[in-house]
Amino acid sequence: MIPYITNNHEVWATCQQCGYEYDRRVWDTCPRCAGRKLKNTSNNAKNGLDRNN
């Protein structure tokens, strides 16, 4: 049987920028903001390469 895990306030963190709640045991930073930043960086690199060609 899998033990029941409660939402412990010491484990959960709230992002200061977007308000997303995430588990600090798994993520160092907000996964939503990190994903958004990675996508923006990727798009900027792609668009920069397209403009130069």
Buried (B, 14 or more C-beta within 10 A) or exposed (E): EEEEEEEEEEEEBEBEEEEEEBEEEEBEEBBBBBEEEEEEEEEEEEEEEEEEE
